[in-house]
Amino acid sequence: MQHHRVGLSEYVLFALLIGLAGLSLVMFISQIIAPQTLLVAGLVIDRLSAAIALLVASVGVVVFRFSLRYLDGEPGQVRFLHWLFLTILAAYLLMIAANLLLLFAAWAMASTGLHNLLTFYQNRAEALRPARKKFLISRLGDIVLLSAIFLIWNQWGTLNLYTFLEQVNEPATWAAAPSVVAMLIVVAALTKSAQFPFHSWLPETMESPTPVSALMHAGIINAGGVLVLRFAPLLVVVPAALFNLALVGTITTVLGLLAMWSQTNIKRTLAWSTVSQMGFMMIQIGLAAFPAALLHIVGHGFYKAWSFLRTGDLPPSTPATAPLAPALALVLLLVGVVVAVPAILLASMITGFDPLHSPGELALTAIVALAMGHVWIAFFRARPATGSNALAAAGGALLTTFLAVSGAFALYTGALLYLARCWARSH
């Protein structure tokens, strides 16, 4: 049988994604220089959309480029790349949509595209079974979100998200409408972000191609969190919605951690890690720590994309990396924190972020520092070194990369902290 090979059209799609990533970077920088909210043709450009759009576009470029090599010669590669492009585009549109019908269309299209990517291997029952389960859960999420949009239109007479949020404190024809809409949004977000009890499909999708896992765990799975962040002004006036987010997030986090620790292969470990991390993100939103949730989404997205792409051609049964010795892990954790602290202080000087005089910002700083430490551990776990060799590598790397890592981390953290802080103040 003759199969279509990658041609000019696929490289044109890749070039379009690069252009989209460049545009997203310009949006991100412009929001740092002059934060503002722009509504154009049903789309919104603000601090939240700038950060998330850059995440989706940059991960999309990397995943698409990886797919050109990873699936080279595979039957159906061209079809896969076309669906991958449409899925990335839909996810990107979902992150910047201000019109509720456009948001729903992007929501549904991203789900449809992901389903076609998950079922790429038609002859693998292990790949088709979780894809069908996710398809059913996604349709439930579609119905719930569409119901919320219809209720907004019926009670407030608008399909513009920002017009609705400005009117959310005004009395509706049906007094319970704000609470019902908030709970519907919460349920829709839980279905999209693989939260309990809608989580079981995610760890079962390990038979899908590696690029699909990277895009799904780094981008699309965040859509639920972005949805509730978009509706944050509504959720803060409905305490029950925030409480339920925190409750379900706690259950999911604990469940994900327990399952993750019991896994014997690396891909399922990463999948359960995503379930747990999304649960922790929901806890942050439930506690109204919206800037922390935004930082969590972006940081987790980039890290998880790297983690899955690093597995490359490893089959799902590949054993997880053996744990480091406790003393070595502690040393590497401290090294990561030491690298993070000056970067955070530099970011604080640039952005006005004040962790010393704000309990919330101090807690967020501690989380960022510990996260940097765990990234450092992950970096050295990826290398087949003995304890002494890894310690020597840690010392050498610390001396040679300290300034570079601190500077880059400061710019990255500072930009995100600034956007998150401005966005929180605007709400």
N, C-alpha and C positions, 0 to 999 in steps of 0.2 A: 504494500500500500504506500502511496506517495503522500507525504505530509508537507503542509505549507511551512516554509522556513521564515525566520524573522527577516523582514525587508525594510524598505525605506519608511513605510507608514509607522512601524513600531518605533523607529528612532525619532520620527517626528513627534510621536506621543511622549517619548522620553524628553525631548527638547521642550515641549510644552510644560512638562512637569518642572523642569529646571527653571523655566521662566516664571512659573507660579511660585516656586520657592524664592526666587529673587524678588518678586513683587511682595511676598509675605515678609521678607527681611526688611524691605523699604517701609512697609506698614509698621513693623515692629519698632524700627528705629524712630519713625515719625511719632509714634505714641510715647516713646521715651522723651523725645525732645519737646513735644507739645501735646500732652494728653488731651483728647477730645473725643466726642462721640459723633460719628458721621453716619447718616442714614441715606443710602443711595439705592434706588431700584429694588427695594425689599431686602437689601443687605445692610449689615452694620459693621463699621470699623471702629473699634474701641479697644481698651486695654485688654479685656478678656479675649476678644476675637483675634487680636494681633498675636498674642502669645500662643493660643491654641492653633491658629492657622499656620504659624511658622512650624510648629511641631508636626502637624499632619503633612504639610508640603515637603519638609526636609526628610522626614521618614519615608514619605512616598517616593521621593527621588532615589533614595538609597535602596529601598526594596525593589523598585522597578529595575534599577541597574543590576542588582543582585540576581533578579529573575532572568535577565537576558543570558547570564552565564550559567546559572544553576539549572535551568530547564533546557539548555541548549540541546537540540536533537530530540526532545520529548515530543511525542504526538500531542497535538493540541496546544503547543506552546503559544502560538499566535492568538488563539482564542483566549488562553489564560491571560496574556498580556493586555488584551482588549478589555476583559472584565476587570483586571487589576486597575487599569487606568480609570474606568468608570467608577469603580469603588472608591478610589482615592479622591476623585473629583466630587463624588457625592458626599464623602466624609468631610471634605473641605467646605463644601457648600453648607453642610449641616452646621458647621462651627461658626459661620458668618451670617446665617439667615436671620432676618428680622421679621419677615412676613411669615405668619404661622403656617399657611398652606405650603409655602416654599420649604419651610423647615420640615414639614411632614413628608413632602415629596423627597427631599434629600435623605431623611430618616429611612424611608421605605426603600429607596434606591440603594443606599449603602448596605442595607440588610440583604436585598436581592443579589447584589454583586458579591457579597461575602458568601452567600449560599452557593453561588456558581463556582467560586474559588475553592470552597471546602469540598465540593463534589468533583474536583478535577480528576481524581482517580476513580473512575466509574466502576472499576472491577474490584474495589476494596470495600468489603462490607463494613470494616472497622471505620472507614472514612464516611460512609453514607449514613450510618446509623446516628451518630451525634449530629450530623448536618440536618437530618430530618427533625431531630428533637429541637435543635436551635430554630429551625424554620417555624415550628409550631409556637414556640415561646415568643419568637419575634412577631408573629401575627397577633398574638395576644397583646404585646406591647403596642403594635400599630393601632389596634382597636381602642385601647385605653387612651393613647395620645390623641387620636382623632376625636374621641369623645370629649376630652378636655378642650380641644380647639373649638368644637361645635358649641360647647357650653359657654366658652368665652365670647364667641360671636353672638350667641343667643342672648346673653345677659349684659354684655358691654358694647355690643354692636361694632366690634373692630376685629380685624385680623392682623393688626400690627402689634407686635409684642410690646414695644415700648409705650404705645398709646394705652394698652391694657394695663401695664405696670403703673403708669401714672394715675390710672383711675381705680386701682385695686382697693384703695381705702374708701372709695365712694360707695354708698349703698347700692346693692344690686336688686333686681326684681325679686330674686329668690335669695333670702338671707343666707342660706347655707352654701351658696354658689362658690365663694372663695375657698371654703374648706374642701368642698368636693373637687374643685379644679386642682387644688394643691395636692390632695391625696392621689388623684389620677396621674398627675405629673410624677409623683414619687414612685408609683407602681410602674409607670412606663420606664423610668430611669433604672429601676431595679431589674427589669427584664433585659435591658440593653447592657448593663454592666455586670451581668452574671452574679447577682446577689441572691442569697437564700430567699425562697426555695427554688430560684430559677438558675442555679449555678451549675448543675450537674453536667451540662453539655460541654462546658469549656475545657475541663481536663481530658475529655474524651476525643478531642479533635486533633490528636497528635499524629494521625496518619495523613493529614493534609501537608502540602508542600511547605517547606520552611519559610519562604517569603510570606505565605498566608498567615502563619503563626505570628511572624514579626509585625505585620500590619495590623492584625486583629488585636494583639496584646498591647501594642504601642499606641494605636490610634482609635480604632472603632470602639473598643471596649470603654474608652473614655467618654463616649457620647452621652451616656447616662449622667455622668458627673457634670458635663458641660450643660446638659439640659436643666438640671436643678440649679446650677449656678446662674443660668440665664433667668430663672424664675425666682431668684433669691429674695427680691422685694416682696413677692407673694408669700413665700415660705415663712418669712419672719413674722408675718401677721397671723400665721396659722401654726401655733406651737406644736400641735399634734403631728403635723407633717414632719417637723424637725425631729421630734421625739422618735417617730417611727423610723426615720432615716438612721438615727444614731443607734436605735435598738437592732434593726436588721443589720446594720454595718458591724456592730459588735459581734452578733452571732456569726456572720460571714467571716469576719477576721479570725475568730477563734477556730471555727471549722476549717478554714483554709490553712491556718498554721499547723493544726494537728495533722491534717492530711498531708501537707507538704513535708513535715518531718518524717512521715512514714513511707515516703516514696523511695524507690530503688533505682529510678532512671531520671536522667537530667531534664528531659522535656516535660514529664509530668510534674516534676518538682517546680519548674518554671511556671507551669500552668496553674498549679495550686497557689504559687506565690502571687500570681496576678489576682486570683480570687480574693486572697487575703488583703492585698494592697488596695483593691477597689473597695473592700469593706472598710478599711481604715480611712479611705478618702470619704466614704459616706458618713463615718463618725465625725470627721472634721466638719462636713457640711451640716450635719445634725447639731453640732455645737456652735454653728454660725461662724466658724473659723474659715470664712470663704477665701481669704488670701492664701492661707495654708493649703487649702484644697487645690487651688490653682497651681501653686508651686509643686504640690505632690503629683498632679496630673502630668505636668510637663517633665519633671524629673524622672518619674516612673516610666513615662513613654519612651524617652530617649534610652534609658537604661535597658528596658525590656526589649526594645528593637535590637540593640547591640547583643543582648544575651541570646536571643533566638537565632540571629544571623550567625553568631559565633559557633553555634552548634553545627552549621553547614549541612553536611551529608549524614550526620549521625542519625541512625534509626531510633525510633521511640524507646527501644529497649536498652539504649546505651546507659551504663551505670552512671550514677551521679558522682561527681568529684569527691574523693575521699576528704573528710574534714581535716582541717589543719590542727596541729597540736594546740592545746589551749593557750600555752604561753606565747606561741608564735602568733596566734590569732589576736591576742591582747596587744602584742607589740605593734602589729600591723594596724589594728584599730586606732591605737594612740597616734601612730604616724599619720593616718588619715585625718584625725581630728586636729593634729598640729598643723597640717597643711591647710585645713579648712578655716581655722580661727583667724589668721591674718587676712585671708581672703574675705571673710565675713566682715571683719573690722573695716577693711578698705571699702567694701560695698556700702557699709553703714555711713562712712564719711561722704561717699559720693551721693547717696540717695536720701540721707536724713533718717534712715532707719535706726531706731534707738533701742537696742535690746536691753540696755542697762536700766532703763526707766519705765519699761512696759513689760508686765508679766507675760502677756501673750506673745510679744515679739521676742522675749527672752526664750520662751519655750520653743518657738519656731526656729530660733538660732541654734538651740541645742539639737533639735531634730535634724537640721541641715548639716551640722557638724558630724553627728553620728552617721548620717547617711553617707557623707564623704568618706568616713572611716570604713564603712561596709563596702563601698565601691573599691577602696584600696585593697581590702581583703579579697574581693572578687577578682581583681586584677592579678594578684599573686597566686590565687587558687588555680588560675587558668594555666599556670606554668608548671611543668613537671620537675619541680625542684625539691631537694631534701630540705629539712628544717634549716640547716646551717647555710645552704646555698640561698634559700629564700631570705634569710635574715641579711645576708651579705647583699643580695639584690635590693632589699628594702633600703638598706643604708646608702648604697650607691645611688639608687633612684631618687632618694630623698635629697641628696646633695646636688644632683644634677638637674632635677626638675622642679625643685621647690618654688623658685620664682615664677617659672612658666606656668605651673599649675595654679599657684596662688593668683597670679594676674588674670589668667583665663577664667578661673572660677569666680573671681571677684567681679569681672565684667558680666559674666552670665548670671550670677546670683544677684548682683546689683540691679541689673536690668529687670529681672523678674520681680524682685522685691519692690522696685519702684512702680512697676505696672500694677502689681497686686495691691499695693497700698493705695495708689490713686484710684483704682477701680473700686476698692472697698469704701473709700471716702465718698465716691460719687453715688454710692448706694446708701 
